[in-house]
Amino acid sequence: MVELDVAESYQDENGNEIVFDGRLEGNVTIVFRGRNNRLEIHPEATFRELNVQFDCDNGTALFGHSVGSSWRVRVGEDATVRVGRGVTTTEVCGVSAVEGTTIRIGNDVMIASEVQIRGDDGHPIFDVRTGVRVNPAKSILVGHHVWLGWGVLVLGGAKIRAGSVIGAKSVVTRKIPNNCIAAGAPAKVVRRDIAWERPHLSLAEPPYKPDISTIVKTERWWNLTEDSPRSKADGSGKSRGAGLRRRAERLRDGLRESHD
Ligand SMILES: CC(C)(COP(=O)(O)OP(=O)(O)OC[C@H]1O[C@@H](n2cnc3c(N)ncnc32)[C@H](O)[C@@H]1OP(=O)(O)O)[C@@H](O)C(=O)NCCC(=O)NCCS
């Protein structure tokens, strides 16, 4: 095992490497336990804390040009963590990707305190009858310009589309469409057709911001929510696909009954 407390250009005999045209120290820990792992950092990126642990082989972690963000990242076998540019974190954001999964965090994502983005459960759970794993690791997408509120947990299989806001202490397990607010555990859409902007309510002028005329609008993130209002995450708990499946099941059951 190699543990580094400096991030700079690095290569070792196990094929592990850091691709970084810069140097970071203080609150930096990079651990290589296996082989052929790769950490790539944008030359102008800075961090308040950077802790990346490559536990196995063939892991990749890529950090775009963000300033002063904080990360505690675990990368397992064949897994990838990709963080875009302009991403901010209030405190340390925990990320875990293992078993060939990918966690992608887009550009201009705003991450509040106590947020975890993890595609795996850390330990295996099996079906007692079959011995088959019931909690496979899954990939995660956090789209561009997404705001993850305080204490949000993003779990494997989550796909949050661009421009959406996830409410405090929510648990995201599924697809969340663009430009909406989703909240709860599991998170469901509670409001559609919204856009959020970065200026802080009390730190940025003016001290009251009742409408968009009070700040500069970031036009590109102002979009209507695109998914059908009856998508799975719309709070109804139903989807067209699920409805059709149920109908097909009823028909099949009906046919079976008539054959019996
Ligand atoms: C989600 C949030 C943005 C409010 O959005 P909103 O569209 O104004 O939501 P409303 O207050 O109208 O509530 C809509 C529904 O969602 C529920 N809800 C709102 N926030 C929720 C949350 N965090 N968790 C669970 N449910 C929540 C409400 O109870 C309400 O449910 P109901 O329709 O059954 O009564 C806000 O509650 C929130 O969580 N903000 C997080 C802010 C944060 O973390 N900041 C950190 C600093 S970066």
The ligand as a Gaussian input file, in Angstrom:
#p B3LYP/6-31G(d) Opt

LIG

0 1
 C      -37.298000      21.118000      -0.764000
 C      -37.244000      22.617000      -0.419000
 C      -36.278000      23.338000      -1.348000
 C      -38.645000      23.222000      -0.493000
 O      -39.187000      23.092000      -1.798000
 P      -40.692000      23.585000      -2.088000
 O      -41.037000      23.244000      -3.468000
 O      -40.843000      24.992000      -1.654000
 O      -41.474000      22.602000      -1.127000
 P      -42.728000      22.922000      -0.206000
 O      -42.254000      23.568000       1.046000
 O      -43.802000      23.592000      -1.023000
 O      -43.187000      21.444000       0.151000
 C      -43.742000      20.574000      -0.822000
 C      -43.875000      19.198000      -0.178000
 O      -42.549000      18.647000       0.008000
 C      -42.345000      18.358000       1.394000
 N      -40.928000      18.667000       1.691000
 C      -40.308000      19.852000       1.542000
 N      -39.005000      19.724000       1.864000
 C      -38.828000      18.432000       2.227000
 C      -37.711000      17.679000       2.653000
 N      -36.497000      18.241000       2.764000
 N      -37.870000      16.382000       2.920000
 C      -39.099000      15.792000       2.800000
 N      -40.188000      16.450000       2.380000
 C      -40.055000      17.751000       2.114000
 C      -43.331000      19.239000       2.133000
 O      -43.629000      18.706000       3.401000
 C      -44.507000      19.224000       1.194000
 O      -45.196000      18.017000       1.347000
 P      -46.805000      17.942000       1.232000
 O      -47.126000      18.391000      -0.188000
 O      -47.114000      16.493000       1.477000
 O      -47.325000      18.874000       2.272000
 C      -36.796000      22.805000       1.055000
 O      -37.764000      22.247000       1.927000
 C      -35.463000      22.166000       1.355000
 O      -35.357000      20.999000       1.729000
 N      -34.382000      22.938000       1.200000
 C      -33.044000      22.462000       1.410000
 C      -32.181000      23.636000       1.622000
 C      -30.816000      23.236000       2.043000
 O      -30.499000      22.088000       2.299000
 N      -29.950000      24.200000       2.112000
 C      -28.607000      23.945000       2.517000
 C      -27.748000      25.121000       2.202000
 S      -26.937000      24.935000       0.626000

